[in-house]
Amino acid sequence: MKKKRKVGYLKDLRKEWRKEAIEEAVRLSMVGDEAEEIRSKAKAIGKMAKRVVEEGRSSYFDLNALIK
């Protein structure tokens, strides 16, 4: 059964992505104690994402099927 969204869902969603929240997230990833850890995790996720779409992997076939 498909979940119904309440009226004003998009309006509420926009509140979550205010300019200040985005600025804070960028600042945390660039400066501070957590910055190196955040960047390290982002690099690891990027490497995993590249690996799963390498030729011969199941995601490679899924991606090609989607494109075709």
Contacts in CASP RR format, 6 or more apart in sequence:
PFRMAT RR
TARGET T0000
AUTHOR 0000-0000-0000
METHOD contacts of the structure
MODEL  1
MKKKRKVGYLKDLRKEWRKEAIEEAVRLSMVGDEAEEIRSKAKAIGKMAK
RVVEEGRSSYFDLNALIK
28 34 0 8 1.000
28 35 0 8 1.000
28 38 0 8 1.000
29 35 0 8 1.000
29 38 0 8 1.000
29 39 0 8 1.000
29 42 0 8 1.000
51 57 0 8 1.000
52 58 0 8 1.000
52 59 0 8 1.000
52 60 0 8 1.000
53 59 0 8 1.000
53 60 0 8 1.000
53 63 0 8 1.000
54 60 0 8 1.000
END
